[in-house]
Amino acid sequence: MYIPRYAEKIVQEISQGFKVLYVGGARQVGKTTLLNHLSRDERQTVSLDSLDKRTQAQADPALFLQQFSPPVLIDEIQYAPDLLS
């Protein structure tokens, strides 16, 4: 069951005007759940928790990003910070 969050509307509005939006916060507060909920409409989500995805992103960030049509939500991006370069 999804519990709507205060940040949901804010994230939706801000994400319309920026290519990159960082969602940060404490562990286990619902960041991934929020992103998954928002992505169900028009955004792809990729998680770098997956070792295969993480390895691809670290090896060649540009090639990794070419796999996805914008907008894309990247969960656990701290594992491949070069994606932000």
C-alpha positions in Angstrom: 0.0 0.0 0.0 1.4 3.4 -1.0 1.2 6.2 1.5 1.2 9.6 -0.3 4.0 11.8 0.9 4.2 15.6 1.3 7.2 15.7 -1.1 5.4 14.0 -3.9 3.8 17.1 -5.5 7.0 19.1 -5.0 9.1 16.4 -6.7 6.7 16.3 -9.6 6.7 20.0 -10.1 10.4 20.5 -9.7 11.3 17.5 -12.0 9.4 19.2 -14.9 12.0 22.1 -15.0 15.3 20.3 -14.3 17.3 17.6 -16.1 18.6 16.3 -12.8 16.8 16.2 -9.5 18.5 14.7 -6.4 16.2 13.1 -3.8 18.2 12.6 -0.6 17.4 11.8 3.0 17.8 9.4 5.8 17.7 5.6 5.3 14.3 3.9 5.1 12.1 7.0 4.8 10.6 6.1 1.5 12.7 7.8 -1.2 12.8 4.7 -3.4 9.1 4.1 -2.9 8.3 7.7 -3.8 10.4 7.4 -7.0 8.8 4.1 -8.0 5.4 5.6 -7.5 6.2 8.7 -9.6 7.8 6.6 -12.4 4.8 4.5 -13.0 3.3 7.2 -15.2 5.9 8.4 -17.6 9.4 7.8 -16.2 11.7 4.9 -16.2 13.5 3.9 -13.0 16.8 2.2 -12.8 18.4 1.1 -9.6 22.2 0.9 -9.2 21.6 -1.6 -6.4 21.8 -4.1 -9.2 25.5 -5.0 -9.6 25.1 -5.3 -13.4 23.6 -1.9 -13.8 26.2 -0.4 -11.3 29.1 -1.9 -13.2 27.8 -0.6 -16.5 27.2 2.9 -15.1 30.7 3.0 -13.6 32.5 1.7 -16.7 30.9 4.1 -19.2 28.5 6.6 -17.8 27.6 8.1 -21.2 26.8 4.8 -22.8 24.8 3.7 -19.7 22.6 6.8 -20.0 22.0 6.3 -23.7 20.0 3.1 -22.9 17.2 5.2 -21.4 14.8 7.7 -22.8 14.4 10.8 -20.6 13.1 11.3 -18.1 14.8 8.5 -16.1 15.0 8.1 -12.3 18.2 6.7 -11.1 18.1 5.2 -7.6 21.3 4.8 -5.6 23.2 7.1 -7.9 25.9 7.6 -5.3 27.4 4.3 -6.6 28.2 5.9 -9.9 28.7 9.7 -9.3 30.2 10.2 -12.8 26.7 9.9 -14.1 26.3 13.5 -12.9 29.3 14.8 -14.8 
